Amino acid sequence: MNKRTMTLAVIFMGLLLCIWPGVANGQAHITKAVLGTGATDKYEIINPATEFPPNTPKIHCAWKAEGLASGTSVRGVRIAEDVGTVAPKNFKIDEATFNPPAGSNAAGTFALSKPNAGFPVGKYRLEIYLGKDLAKTVPFTVKAK
């Protein structure tokens, strides 16, 4: 390796450490979080979307995580950010926790079922936590057609 190639490699590694410190330090992180109307048994999303009609039976999120320490849970919290007078702003709808087997990588799904009267029109988000740390926020909307 010549001096120029080595210098470029060092610069690239320095940029990588600045841009993705969690990845470079081996910290746990979410590598994928995709919403849709269904999910396969291999954690692939069906009908990817970020906007859903009120009568959607279930809103699914397929996710993948890397770098998990043994015993790290993955928790999904569904929040109604702004649904008018139906609920207060940033209302916690529900949450679910997944405890992956020992290892550094995991995948799974979170699903939110339609209420009897349908999803209220408005803005929502799914917060994904690795242990106690917020790792990813996935926004979505429910909009009347």
Rosetta constraint file for C-alpha pairs under 8 A:
AtomPair CA 1 CA 5 HARMONIC 6.18 0.50
AtomPair CA 1 CA 6 HARMONIC 6.41 0.50
AtomPair CA 2 CA 6 HARMONIC 6.26 0.50
AtomPair CA 3 CA 7 HARMONIC 6.11 0.50
AtomPair CA 4 CA 8 HARMONIC 6.25 0.50
AtomPair CA 5 CA 9 HARMONIC 6.18 0.50
AtomPair CA 6 CA 10 HARMONIC 6.22 0.50
AtomPair CA 7 CA 11 HARMONIC 6.22 0.50
AtomPair CA 8 CA 12 HARMONIC 6.05 0.50
AtomPair CA 9 CA 13 HARMONIC 6.16 0.50
AtomPair CA 10 CA 14 HARMONIC 6.12 0.50
AtomPair CA 11 CA 15 HARMONIC 6.20 0.50
AtomPair CA 12 CA 16 HARMONIC 6.14 0.50
AtomPair CA 13 CA 17 HARMONIC 6.21 0.50
AtomPair CA 14 CA 18 HARMONIC 6.33 0.50
AtomPair CA 15 CA 19 HARMONIC 5.97 0.50
AtomPair CA 16 CA 20 HARMONIC 5.71 0.50
AtomPair CA 16 CA 21 HARMONIC 7.38 0.50
AtomPair CA 16 CA 24 HARMONIC 7.03 0.50
AtomPair CA 17 CA 21 HARMONIC 4.98 0.50
AtomPair CA 17 CA 24 HARMONIC 5.59 0.50
AtomPair CA 17 CA 25 HARMONIC 7.98 0.50
AtomPair CA 20 CA 24 HARMONIC 6.09 0.50
AtomPair CA 21 CA 25 HARMONIC 5.95 0.50
AtomPair CA 22 CA 26 HARMONIC 6.18 0.50
AtomPair CA 22 CA 27 HARMONIC 4.92 0.50
AtomPair CA 22 CA 28 HARMONIC 7.18 0.50
AtomPair CA 22 CA 29 HARMONIC 7.22 0.50
AtomPair CA 23 CA 27 HARMONIC 5.88 0.50
AtomPair CA 23 CA 28 HARMONIC 7.57 0.50
AtomPair CA 23 CA 29 HARMONIC 7.33 0.50
AtomPair CA 26 CA 67 HARMONIC 6.09 0.50
AtomPair CA 27 CA 67 HARMONIC 5.73 0.50
AtomPair CA 27 CA 68 HARMONIC 7.45 0.50
AtomPair CA 28 CA 65 HARMONIC 7.04 0.50
AtomPair CA 28 CA 66 HARMONIC 5.56 0.50
AtomPair CA 28 CA 67 HARMONIC 4.13 0.50
AtomPair CA 28 CA 68 HARMONIC 4.86 0.50
AtomPair CA 28 CA 69 HARMONIC 7.41 0.50
AtomPair CA 28 CA 130 HARMONIC 7.32 0.50
AtomPair CA 29 CA 65 HARMONIC 5.61 0.50
AtomPair CA 29 CA 66 HARMONIC 5.60 0.50
AtomPair CA 29 CA 67 HARMONIC 6.54 0.50
AtomPair CA 29 CA 68 HARMONIC 7.62 0.50
AtomPair CA 29 CA 130 HARMONIC 7.57 0.50
AtomPair CA 29 CA 135 HARMONIC 6.30 0.50
AtomPair CA 30 CA 63 HARMONIC 7.20 0.50
AtomPair CA 30 CA 64 HARMONIC 5.83 0.50
AtomPair CA 30 CA 65 HARMONIC 4.29 0.50
AtomPair CA 30 CA 66 HARMONIC 6.44 0.50
AtomPair CA 30 CA 135 HARMONIC 6.44 0.50
AtomPair CA 30 CA 136 HARMONIC 6.69 0.50
AtomPair CA 31 CA 63 HARMONIC 7.45 0.50
AtomPair CA 31 CA 64 HARMONIC 5.51 0.50
AtomPair CA 31 CA 65 HARMONIC 5.48 0.50
AtomPair CA 31 CA 66 HARMONIC 6.80 0.50
AtomPair CA 32 CA 62 HARMONIC 7.47 0.50
AtomPair CA 32 CA 63 HARMONIC 4.99 0.50
AtomPair CA 32 CA 64 HARMONIC 5.01 0.50
AtomPair CA 32 CA 65 HARMONIC 7.12 0.50
AtomPair CA 33 CA 61 HARMONIC 6.23 0.50
AtomPair CA 33 CA 62 HARMONIC 5.61 0.50
AtomPair CA 33 CA 63 HARMONIC 4.24 0.50
AtomPair CA 33 CA 64 HARMONIC 6.73 0.50
AtomPair CA 33 CA 138 HARMONIC 7.23 0.50
AtomPair CA 34 CA 45 HARMONIC 6.64 0.50
AtomPair CA 34 CA 48 HARMONIC 6.81 0.50
AtomPair CA 34 CA 49 HARMONIC 7.96 0.50
AtomPair CA 34 CA 61 HARMONIC 5.34 0.50
AtomPair CA 34 CA 62 HARMONIC 5.45 0.50
AtomPair CA 34 CA 63 HARMONIC 6.54 0.50
AtomPair CA 34 CA 138 HARMONIC 7.98 0.50
AtomPair CA 35 CA 45 HARMONIC 6.77 0.50
AtomPair CA 35 CA 48 HARMONIC 5.61 0.50
AtomPair CA 35 CA 49 HARMONIC 5.75 0.50
AtomPair CA 35 CA 50 HARMONIC 6.29 0.50
AtomPair CA 35 CA 59 HARMONIC 6.91 0.50
AtomPair CA 35 CA 60 HARMONIC 5.51 0.50
AtomPair CA 35 CA 61 HARMONIC 4.36 0.50
AtomPair CA 35 CA 62 HARMONIC 6.59 0.50
AtomPair CA 36 CA 45 HARMONIC 5.82 0.50
AtomPair CA 36 CA 46 HARMONIC 5.67 0.50
AtomPair CA 36 CA 47 HARMONIC 5.11 0.50
AtomPair CA 36 CA 48 HARMONIC 4.10 0.50
AtomPair CA 36 CA 49 HARMONIC 5.04 0.50
AtomPair CA 36 CA 50 HARMONIC 7.25 0.50
AtomPair CA 36 CA 59 HARMONIC 5.93 0.50
AtomPair CA 36 CA 60 HARMONIC 5.32 0.50
AtomPair CA 36 CA 61 HARMONIC 6.45 0.50
AtomPair CA 37 CA 45 HARMONIC 7.58 0.50
AtomPair CA 37 CA 46 HARMONIC 5.89 0.50
AtomPair CA 37 CA 47 HARMONIC 5.63 0.50
AtomPair CA 37 CA 48 HARMONIC 6.96 0.50
AtomPair CA 37 CA 49 HARMONIC 7.71 0.50
AtomPair CA 37 CA 56 HARMONIC 7.30 0.50
AtomPair CA 37 CA 57 HARMONIC 7.76 0.50
AtomPair CA 37 CA 58 HARMONIC 6.06 0.50
AtomPair CA 37 CA 59 HARMONIC 5.17 0.50
AtomPair CA 37 CA 60 HARMONIC 5.73 0.50
AtomPair CA 38 CA 45 HARMONIC 5.91 0.50
AtomPair CA 38 CA 46 HARMONIC 4.67 0.50
AtomPair CA 38 CA 47 HARMONIC 6.83 0.50
AtomPair CA 38 CA 58 HARMONIC 7.29 0.50
AtomPair CA 38 CA 59 HARMONIC 7.03 0.50
AtomPair CA 38 CA 60 HARMONIC 5.59 0.50
AtomPair CA 39 CA 43 HARMONIC 5.85 0.50
AtomPair CA 39 CA 44 HARMONIC 5.47 0.50
AtomPair CA 39 CA 45 HARMONIC 4.40 0.50
AtomPair CA 39 CA 46 HARMONIC 5.23 0.50
AtomPair CA 39 CA 60 HARMONIC 6.59 0.50
AtomPair CA 39 CA 61 HARMONIC 7.64 0.50
AtomPair CA 39 CA 62 HARMONIC 6.65 0.50
AtomPair CA 39 CA 109 HARMONIC 7.38 0.50
AtomPair CA 40 CA 44 HARMONIC 5.28 0.50
AtomPair CA 40 CA 45 HARMONIC 6.48 0.50
AtomPair CA 40 CA 46 HARMONIC 7.14 0.50
AtomPair CA 43 CA 62 HARMONIC 5.38 0.50
AtomPair CA 43 CA 63 HARMONIC 7.13 0.50
AtomPair CA 43 CA 107 HARMONIC 6.69 0.50
AtomPair CA 43 CA 108 HARMONIC 5.84 0.50
AtomPair CA 43 CA 109 HARMONIC 6.47 0.50
AtomPair CA 44 CA 62 HARMONIC 6.15 0.50
AtomPair CA 45 CA 60 HARMONIC 7.52 0.50
AtomPair CA 45 CA 61 HARMONIC 7.14 0.50
AtomPair CA 45 CA 62 HARMONIC 5.81 0.50
AtomPair CA 50 CA 139 HARMONIC 7.19 0.50
AtomPair CA 50 CA 140 HARMONIC 4.71 0.50
AtomPair CA 50 CA 141 HARMONIC 6.36 0.50
AtomPair CA 51 CA 140 HARMONIC 5.80 0.50
AtomPair CA 51 CA 141 HARMONIC 4.83 0.50
AtomPair CA 51 CA 142 HARMONIC 5.67 0.50
AtomPair CA 51 CA 143 HARMONIC 6.69 0.50
AtomPair CA 52 CA 56 HARMONIC 6.54 0.50
AtomPair CA 52 CA 140 HARMONIC 7.89 0.50
AtomPair CA 52 CA 141 HARMONIC 6.33 0.50
AtomPair CA 52 CA 142 HARMONIC 4.78 0.50
AtomPair CA 52 CA 143 HARMONIC 6.13 0.50
AtomPair CA 53 CA 119 HARMONIC 7.80 0.50
AtomPair CA 53 CA 142 HARMONIC 5.49 0.50
AtomPair CA 53 CA 143 HARMONIC 5.32 0.50
AtomPair CA 53 CA 144 HARMONIC 5.54 0.50
AtomPair CA 53 CA 145 HARMONIC 6.61 0.50
AtomPair CA 54 CA 114 HARMONIC 7.91 0.50
AtomPair CA 54 CA 118 HARMONIC 5.08 0.50
AtomPair CA 54 CA 119 HARMONIC 4.49 0.50
AtomPair CA 54 CA 120 HARMONIC 6.32 0.50
AtomPair CA 54 CA 121 HARMONIC 6.54 0.50
AtomPair CA 54 CA 142 HARMONIC 5.94 0.50
AtomPair CA 54 CA 143 HARMONIC 6.63 0.50
AtomPair CA 54 CA 144 HARMONIC 6.36 0.50
AtomPair CA 55 CA 114 HARMONIC 6.99 0.50
AtomPair CA 55 CA 118 HARMONIC 5.17 0.50
AtomPair CA 55 CA 119 HARMONIC 6.62 0.50
AtomPair CA 56 CA 114 HARMONIC 6.46 0.50
AtomPair CA 56 CA 118 HARMONIC 7.54 0.50
AtomPair CA 56 CA 119 HARMONIC 7.63 0.50
AtomPair CA 57 CA 113 HARMONIC 6.01 0.50
AtomPair CA 57 CA 114 HARMONIC 5.12 0.50
AtomPair CA 58 CA 111 HARMONIC 6.31 0.50
AtomPair CA 58 CA 112 HARMONIC 5.42 0.50
AtomPair CA 58 CA 113 HARMONIC 4.39 0.50
AtomPair CA 58 CA 114 HARMONIC 5.68 0.50
AtomPair CA 59 CA 111 HARMONIC 5.53 0.50
AtomPair CA 59 CA 112 HARMONIC 5.18 0.50
AtomPair CA 59 CA 113 HARMONIC 6.60 0.50
AtomPair CA 59 CA 114 HARMONIC 7.92 0.50
AtomPair CA 60 CA 109 HARMONIC 6.66 0.50
AtomPair CA 60 CA 110 HARMONIC 5.70 0.50
AtomPair CA 60 CA 111 HARMONIC 4.30 0.50
AtomPair CA 60 CA 112 HARMONIC 6.48 0.50
AtomPair CA 61 CA 109 HARMONIC 5.33 0.50
AtomPair CA 61 CA 110 HARMONIC 5.17 0.50
AtomPair CA 61 CA 111 HARMONIC 6.30 0.50
AtomPair CA 62 CA 107 HARMONIC 7.53 0.50
AtomPair CA 62 CA 108 HARMONIC 5.88 0.50
AtomPair CA 62 CA 109 HARMONIC 4.42 0.50
AtomPair CA 62 CA 110 HARMONIC 6.73 0.50
AtomPair CA 63 CA 107 HARMONIC 5.61 0.50
AtomPair CA 63 CA 108 HARMONIC 5.58 0.50
AtomPair CA 63 CA 109 HARMONIC 6.02 0.50
AtomPair CA 64 CA 105 HARMONIC 7.53 0.50
AtomPair CA 64 CA 106 HARMONIC 5.79 0.50
AtomPair CA 64 CA 107 HARMONIC 4.22 0.50
AtomPair CA 64 CA 108 HARMONIC 6.63 0.50
AtomPair CA 65 CA 105 HARMONIC 5.60 0.50
AtomPair CA 65 CA 106 HARMONIC 5.24 0.50
AtomPair CA 65 CA 107 HARMONIC 6.17 0.50
AtomPair CA 66 CA 104 HARMONIC 5.71 0.50
AtomPair CA 66 CA 105 HARMONIC 4.35 0.50
AtomPair CA 66 CA 106 HARMONIC 6.55 0.50
AtomPair CA 67 CA 104 HARMONIC 4.52 0.50
AtomPair CA 67 CA 105 HARMONIC 5.96 0.50
AtomPair CA 68 CA 72 HARMONIC 6.11 0.50
AtomPair CA 68 CA 103 HARMONIC 6.73 0.50
AtomPair CA 68 CA 104 HARMONIC 4.28 0.50
AtomPair CA 68 CA 105 HARMONIC 6.03 0.50
AtomPair CA 68 CA 106 HARMONIC 7.74 0.50
AtomPair CA 68 CA 130 HARMONIC 7.96 0.50
AtomPair CA 69 CA 102 HARMONIC 7.64 0.50
AtomPair CA 69 CA 103 HARMONIC 6.78 0.50
AtomPair CA 69 CA 104 HARMONIC 5.87 0.50
AtomPair CA 70 CA 101 HARMONIC 7.57 0.50
AtomPair CA 70 CA 102 HARMONIC 4.83 0.50
AtomPair CA 70 CA 103 HARMONIC 5.88 0.50
AtomPair CA 70 CA 104 HARMONIC 7.13 0.50
AtomPair CA 71 CA 99 HARMONIC 7.16 0.50
AtomPair CA 71 CA 100 HARMONIC 7.55 0.50
AtomPair CA 71 CA 101 HARMONIC 7.72 0.50
AtomPair CA 71 CA 102 HARMONIC 6.63 0.50
AtomPair CA 72 CA 99 HARMONIC 6.93 0.50
AtomPair CA 72 CA 100 HARMONIC 7.48 0.50
AtomPair CA 72 CA 130 HARMONIC 6.46 0.50
AtomPair CA 72 CA 131 HARMONIC 5.25 0.50
AtomPair CA 73 CA 97 HARMONIC 6.65 0.50
AtomPair CA 73 CA 98 HARMONIC 5.78 0.50
AtomPair CA 73 CA 99 HARMONIC 4.69 0.50
AtomPair CA 73 CA 100 HARMONIC 6.66 0.50
AtomPair CA 73 CA 129 HARMONIC 7.92 0.50
AtomPair CA 73 CA 130 HARMONIC 5.87 0.50
AtomPair CA 73 CA 131 HARMONIC 5.05 0.50
AtomPair CA 74 CA 97 HARMONIC 5.71 0.50
AtomPair CA 74 CA 98 HARMONIC 5.08 0.50
AtomPair CA 74 CA 99 HARMONIC 6.36 0.50
AtomPair CA 74 CA 100 HARMONIC 7.63 0.50
AtomPair CA 74 CA 128 HARMONIC 6.89 0.50
AtomPair CA 74 CA 129 HARMONIC 5.65 0.50
AtomPair CA 74 CA 130 HARMONIC 4.85 0.50
AtomPair CA 74 CA 131 HARMONIC 6.26 0.50
AtomPair CA 75 CA 95 HARMONIC 6.97 0.50
AtomPair CA 75 CA 96 HARMONIC 5.67 0.50
AtomPair CA 75 CA 97 HARMONIC 4.21 0.50
AtomPair CA 75 CA 98 HARMONIC 6.11 0.50
AtomPair CA 75 CA 127 HARMONIC 7.99 0.50
AtomPair CA 75 CA 128 HARMONIC 5.61 0.50
AtomPair CA 75 CA 129 HARMONIC 5.03 0.50
AtomPair CA 75 CA 130 HARMONIC 6.63 0.50
AtomPair CA 75 CA 131 HARMONIC 7.46 0.50
AtomPair CA 76 CA 95 HARMONIC 5.42 0.50
AtomPair CA 76 CA 96 HARMONIC 5.38 0.50
AtomPair CA 76 CA 97 HARMONIC 6.37 0.50
AtomPair CA 76 CA 110 HARMONIC 6.67 0.50
AtomPair CA 76 CA 126 HARMONIC 6.45 0.50
AtomPair CA 76 CA 127 HARMONIC 5.64 0.50
AtomPair CA 76 CA 128 HARMONIC 4.63 0.50
AtomPair CA 76 CA 129 HARMONIC 6.46 0.50
AtomPair CA 77 CA 92 HARMONIC 7.17 0.50
AtomPair CA 77 CA 93 HARMONIC 7.62 0.50
AtomPair CA 77 CA 94 HARMONIC 6.00 0.50
AtomPair CA 77 CA 95 HARMONIC 4.26 0.50
AtomPair CA 77 CA 96 HARMONIC 6.71 0.50
AtomPair CA 77 CA 126 HARMONIC 5.60 0.50
AtomPair CA 77 CA 127 HARMONIC 5.10 0.50
AtomPair CA 77 CA 128 HARMONIC 6.53 0.50
AtomPair CA 78 CA 92 HARMONIC 6.07 0.50
AtomPair CA 78 CA 93 HARMONIC 5.46 0.50
AtomPair CA 78 CA 94 HARMONIC 5.57 0.50
AtomPair CA 78 CA 95 HARMONIC 6.08 0.50
AtomPair CA 78 CA 112 HARMONIC 7.85 0.50
AtomPair CA 78 CA 124 HARMONIC 7.41 0.50
AtomPair CA 78 CA 125 HARMONIC 6.04 0.50
AtomPair CA 78 CA 126 HARMONIC 4.66 0.50
AtomPair CA 78 CA 127 HARMONIC 6.52 0.50
AtomPair CA 79 CA 90 HARMONIC 5.79 0.50
AtomPair CA 79 CA 91 HARMONIC 5.53 0.50
AtomPair CA 79 CA 92 HARMONIC 4.56 0.50
AtomPair CA 79 CA 93 HARMONIC 5.53 0.50
AtomPair CA 79 CA 94 HARMONIC 7.54 0.50
AtomPair CA 79 CA 124 HARMONIC 5.61 0.50
AtomPair CA 79 CA 125 HARMONIC 5.30 0.50
AtomPair CA 79 CA 126 HARMONIC 6.24 0.50
AtomPair CA 79 CA 127 HARMONIC 7.72 0.50
AtomPair CA 80 CA 87 HARMONIC 7.59 0.50
AtomPair CA 80 CA 89 HARMONIC 6.74 0.50
AtomPair CA 80 CA 90 HARMONIC 5.31 0.50
AtomPair CA 80 CA 91 HARMONIC 5.10 0.50
AtomPair CA 80 CA 92 HARMONIC 6.42 0.50
AtomPair CA 80 CA 93 HARMONIC 6.61 0.50
AtomPair CA 80 CA 122 HARMONIC 7.70 0.50
AtomPair CA 80 CA 123 HARMONIC 6.34 0.50
AtomPair CA 80 CA 124 HARMONIC 4.50 0.50
AtomPair CA 80 CA 125 HARMONIC 6.69 0.50
AtomPair CA 81 CA 89 HARMONIC 5.16 0.50
AtomPair CA 81 CA 90 HARMONIC 4.11 0.50
AtomPair CA 81 CA 91 HARMONIC 6.47 0.50
AtomPair CA 81 CA 122 HARMONIC 7.63 0.50
AtomPair CA 81 CA 123 HARMONIC 5.36 0.50
AtomPair CA 81 CA 124 HARMONIC 4.95 0.50
AtomPair CA 81 CA 125 HARMONIC 6.82 0.50
AtomPair CA 82 CA 87 HARMONIC 7.80 0.50
AtomPair CA 82 CA 88 HARMONIC 7.42 0.50
AtomPair CA 82 CA 89 HARMONIC 5.04 0.50
AtomPair CA 82 CA 90 HARMONIC 6.60 0.50
AtomPair CA 82 CA 122 HARMONIC 5.57 0.50
AtomPair CA 82 CA 123 HARMONIC 5.16 0.50
AtomPair CA 82 CA 124 HARMONIC 6.93 0.50
AtomPair CA 83 CA 87 HARMONIC 6.29 0.50
AtomPair CA 83 CA 88 HARMONIC 7.76 0.50
AtomPair CA 83 CA 89 HARMONIC 7.21 0.50
AtomPair CA 83 CA 120 HARMONIC 6.09 0.50
AtomPair CA 83 CA 121 HARMONIC 5.91 0.50
AtomPair CA 83 CA 122 HARMONIC 4.41 0.50
AtomPair CA 83 CA 123 HARMONIC 6.34 0.50
AtomPair CA 84 CA 88 HARMONIC 7.73 0.50
AtomPair CA 84 CA 89 HARMONIC 7.90 0.50
AtomPair CA 84 CA 122 HARMONIC 7.14 0.50
AtomPair CA 86 CA 120 HARMONIC 7.15 0.50
AtomPair CA 87 CA 91 HARMONIC 6.42 0.50
AtomPair CA 96 CA 110 HARMONIC 7.27 0.50
AtomPair CA 98 CA 108 HARMONIC 7.87 0.50
AtomPair CA 100 CA 106 HARMONIC 6.21 0.50
AtomPair CA 101 CA 106 HARMONIC 7.98 0.50
AtomPair CA 114 CA 118 HARMONIC 5.47 0.50
AtomPair CA 114 CA 119 HARMONIC 5.81 0.50
AtomPair CA 115 CA 119 HARMONIC 6.02 0.50
AtomPair CA 119 CA 142 HARMONIC 6.89 0.50
AtomPair CA 120 CA 142 HARMONIC 6.91 0.50
AtomPair CA 121 CA 141 HARMONIC 7.40 0.50
AtomPair CA 121 CA 142 HARMONIC 4.81 0.50
AtomPair CA 121 CA 143 HARMONIC 5.24 0.50
AtomPair CA 121 CA 144 HARMONIC 6.63 0.50
AtomPair CA 122 CA 141 HARMONIC 5.69 0.50
AtomPair CA 122 CA 142 HARMONIC 5.32 0.50
AtomPair CA 122 CA 143 HARMONIC 6.60 0.50
AtomPair CA 123 CA 139 HARMONIC 7.54 0.50
AtomPair CA 123 CA 140 HARMONIC 6.19 0.50
AtomPair CA 123 CA 141 HARMONIC 4.56 0.50
AtomPair CA 123 CA 142 HARMONIC 6.54 0.50
AtomPair CA 124 CA 139 HARMONIC 5.87 0.50
AtomPair CA 124 CA 140 HARMONIC 5.27 0.50
AtomPair CA 124 CA 141 HARMONIC 5.73 0.50
AtomPair CA 124 CA 142 HARMONIC 7.77 0.50
AtomPair CA 125 CA 137 HARMONIC 6.58 0.50
AtomPair CA 125 CA 138 HARMONIC 5.41 0.50
AtomPair CA 125 CA 139 HARMONIC 4.15 0.50
AtomPair CA 125 CA 140 HARMONIC 5.75 0.50
AtomPair CA 126 CA 137 HARMONIC 5.73 0.50
AtomPair CA 126 CA 138 HARMONIC 5.03 0.50
AtomPair CA 126 CA 139 HARMONIC 6.35 0.50
AtomPair CA 127 CA 134 HARMONIC 6.84 0.50
AtomPair CA 127 CA 135 HARMONIC 7.68 0.50
AtomPair CA 127 CA 136 HARMONIC 5.94 0.50
AtomPair CA 127 CA 137 HARMONIC 4.57 0.50
AtomPair CA 127 CA 138 HARMONIC 6.41 0.50
AtomPair CA 128 CA 134 HARMONIC 6.01 0.50
AtomPair CA 128 CA 135 HARMONIC 5.73 0.50
AtomPair CA 128 CA 136 HARMONIC 5.16 0.50
AtomPair CA 128 CA 137 HARMONIC 6.28 0.50
AtomPair CA 129 CA 133 HARMONIC 5.26 0.50
AtomPair CA 129 CA 134 HARMONIC 4.32 0.50
AtomPair CA 129 CA 135 HARMONIC 5.20 0.50
AtomPair CA 129 CA 136 HARMONIC 7.01 0.50
AtomPair CA 130 CA 134 HARMONIC 6.47 0.50
AtomPair CA 130 CA 135 HARMONIC 6.10 0.50
